[in-house]
Amino acid sequence: SKRGPGRSGSGNLELSVNLSGSSSSPVQPIKPLLDLSKYQGPDGGLTMPPHPVFDEAAERNVSALNDKAAYLHCLVHNLGNKSVSWIRQRDLHILTVGRYTYTTDQRYEVIHSEGSKDWILKIKYAQVRDSGNYECQVSTKPIRSFTVHLNVFAPQAEIIGAPDLHVDKGSTINLTCIIAHSPEPPAYIFWYHNGQVVNYDSPRGGITVVSERNDTTRGYLLIQDANSGDNGNYTCAPSNTAATTVRVHVLNGEMPAAMQTSGGGPRPSFLSIILSPLLPLLLASPVLLLRLFPSNHKIPLET
């Protein structure tokens, strides 16, 4: 790729051109899907239409990760002597014309191989602000265009119960880390305790890590028989987003006021705190339930 005439710098036009028709990127042109049989002449030969035609093999909705490369494809049949341009729709900025790049932003590059029908707009280190519509235009009269919508996602990680989680001594610490807004799952998820990688094979034992990869990736850290040594900060660090942390408090029979404000949610009432341990017994014994709440009294509800 070489730079053509123009000047670099803020507010100045910079022109580049890909003369080799190749790129360091591993992206490959898309195989056309256009059915050419409808252009078959009486003698069996192909009679292409008198104007350029876009091939729907190219995706009209493209997703990319923040700081990763985004590739927008545009397949054109019967281009002839016409040129292909890429336009950013939000400000009508001309990004490329043919193999030339008209922008001071060097993240943009057009990829086109000799003989290929695919004109690929590459955005290196795509950002969330790059999301929007891009038009692939052919210089016909009137202009023909093919619109591609780009979504750039910045994955986010969240630990359920953050910023503070309270558990009883001897119970199981169950930490769930959710990675959302990611078109692809992270390659790995590391867990840290007070800045140190969690050692699953430590003499302590009872530590289990599970990952669930679906539309939304979830990472689970299970620590059995919680004790005071398990207090502190736990960090979920996925490979494709910033880490997130929760502070775990292991309680030894105490009930601090902070326990009632975890996550900023509504505080439980005094009645619910008293009845919670008795709930299984109440449900199993209707007689006891009626004695506590006679039929002529309403059972109090949480408000």
DAKAWO-V557845 format. One record per pair of residues at least 6 apart in sequence whose C-alpha atoms are under 7 Angstrom apart, sorted by the first residue. I is the first residue (numbers start at 1). GAP is how many residues later the second one is. D is the distance in whole Angstrom. If there is no record, write none. Layout:
i = (I:I)
gap = (GAP:GAP)
d = (D:D)
This chain:
i = (1:1:1:1:2:2:2:2:3:3:3:4:4:4:5:6:6:6:7:7:8:8:9:12:13:13:13:14:14:14:15:15:15:15:16:16:16:17:17:17:18:18:21:21:21:21:22:22:22:23:29:30:32:32:33:33:33:34:39:39:39:40:40:41:48:51:52:52:52:52:53:53:53:54:54:54:55:55:58:58:58:59:60:60:60:61:61:61:62:62:62:63:63:63:63:64:64:64:64:65:65:65:66:66:66:66:66:66:66:67:67:67:68:68:68:69:69:69:69:69:70:70:70:70:71:71:71:71:72:72:72:73:73:73:73:74:74:74:74:75:75:75:76:76:77:82:82:82:83:83:83:83:84:84:84:84:84:84:85:85:85:85:85:85:86:86:86:86:86:86:86:86:87:87:87:87:87:87:88:88:88:88:88:89:89:89:94:95:95:95:96:96:99:101:107:107:107:108:108:108:109:109:109:110:110:110:110:111:111:111:112:112:112:126:127:128:128:128:130:131:131:131:132:132:132:133:133:133:133:134:134:134:135:135:135:135:136:136:136:137:137:137:137:138:138:153:153:154:155:155:155:155:155:155:156:156:156:156:157:157:157:157:157:157:157:157:158:158:158:158:159:159:159:159:159:159:159:160:160:161:162:162:163:163:163:164:164:164:164:164:165:165:165:165:166:166:166:166:166:167:167:167:167:168:168:168:169:169:169:169:169:169:170:170:170:171:171:171:172:172:172:172:172:173:173:173:173:174:174:174:175:175:175:176:176:176:176:177:177:177:177:178:178:178:179:179:179:180:180:185:185:186:186:186:187:188:188:189:189:189:189:190:190:190:191:191:191:191:191:191:192:192:192:192:193:193:193:193:194:194:194:200:200:206:206:207:207:207:208:208:208:209:209:209:210:210:210:211:211:211:212:212:226:227:228:231:231:231:232:232:232:233:233:233:233:234:234:234:235:235:235:235:236:236:236:237:237:260:260:261:282:282:293)
gap = (16:17:18:19:14:15:16:17:12:13:14:11:12:13:10:7:8:9:6:7:6:96:95:92:89:90:91:88:89:90:85:86:87:88:84:85:86:82:83:84:81:82:90:91:92:93:89:90:91:88:89:88:23:25:22:23:24:21:7:8:9:6:7:6:30:27:24:25:26:27:23:24:25:21:22:23:20:21:15:16:17:14:87:88:89:87:88:89:87:88:89:87:88:89:120:6:87:88:89:87:88:89:59:60:61:62:86:87:88:58:59:60:56:57:58:53:54:55:56:57:52:53:54:56:49:50:51:52:48:49:50:45:46:47:48:44:45:46:62:42:43:44:41:42:40:56:57:58:14:15:55:56:13:14:52:53:54:55:11:12:13:51:52:53:8:9:10:11:48:49:50:51:6:7:8:47:48:49:6:7:45:46:47:44:45:46:8:6:7:8:6:14:11:8:16:17:18:14:15:16:12:13:14:9:10:11:12:8:9:10:6:7:8:26:25:24:25:26:22:19:20:21:17:18:19:14:15:16:17:13:14:15:10:11:12:13:9:10:11:6:7:8:9:6:7:28:29:27:24:25:26:27:85:86:23:24:25:85:20:21:22:23:84:85:86:87:19:20:21:86:16:17:18:19:85:86:87:16:17:102:84:101:83:84:100:82:83:84:98:99:82:83:84:97:82:83:84:85:93:6:82:83:84:82:83:84:56:57:58:81:82:83:55:56:57:53:54:55:50:51:52:53:54:49:50:51:53:47:48:49:45:46:47:42:43:44:45:41:42:43:59:39:40:41:37:38:39:36:37:28:32:52:53:54:52:50:51:47:48:49:50:46:47:48:6:7:43:44:45:46:6:42:43:44:39:40:41:42:38:39:40:7:8:17:18:15:16:17:13:14:15:11:12:13:9:10:11:7:8:9:6:7:24:23:22:17:18:19:15:16:17:12:13:14:15:11:12:13:8:9:10:11:7:8:9:6:7:7:8:6:6:7:6)
d = (6:4:6:7:6:5:6:7:6:4:6:5:5:6:6:6:5:6:6:5:5:6:7:7:7:6:6:6:5:5:6:5:5:7:5:5:7:5:4:6:5:7:7:5:5:6:7:7:6:7:6:7:6:6:6:7:5:6:6:5:6:4:6:6:7:7:6:6:5:5:6:5:7:6:5:6:5:6:6:6:7:7:7:4:6:6:5:6:6:5:6:6:5:6:7:6:6:5:6:6:5:6:7:6:5:6:6:6:5:4:5:6:7:5:6:7:6:4:5:6:6:5:7:6:6:6:5:7:5:5:6:6:6:5:7:5:5:6:6:5:4:6:5:7:6:7:6:7:7:6:6:6:6:5:7:6:5:7:5:4:6:6:5:6:6:6:5:7:7:6:5:6:6:5:6:6:5:6:7:7:7:5:6:6:5:7:6:6:5:6:6:7:6:6:5:5:7:6:5:6:6:5:7:7:6:5:6:6:5:6:6:5:6:7:6:5:6:7:7:5:5:5:6:5:7:6:6:4:6:6:5:6:6:6:4:6:5:5:6:7:6:4:6:5:6:6:6:7:7:6:5:5:7:6:6:5:6:6:7:6:4:6:7:7:7:6:6:5:7:6:7:6:4:6:7:7:7:6:7:6:5:6:5:6:6:6:5:6:6:7:6:5:6:6:6:5:6:7:6:7:6:5:6:6:5:6:7:5:5:6:6:5:4:5:6:6:5:5:7:5:4:6:6:6:5:6:6:6:5:7:6:5:6:7:6:5:7:6:5:6:6:6:5:7:6:5:6:6:7:6:6:6:5:6:6:6:6:7:6:4:6:6:5:6:6:6:7:6:5:6:5:6:5:7:7:6:5:7:6:5:6:6:7:6:5:6:5:7:6:5:7:6:5:6:6:5:7:6:4:6:5:6:7:6:6:5:5:6:5:5:7:6:6:4:6:6:5:6:7:6:4:7:6:5:6:4:7:5:7:6:6:6:6)
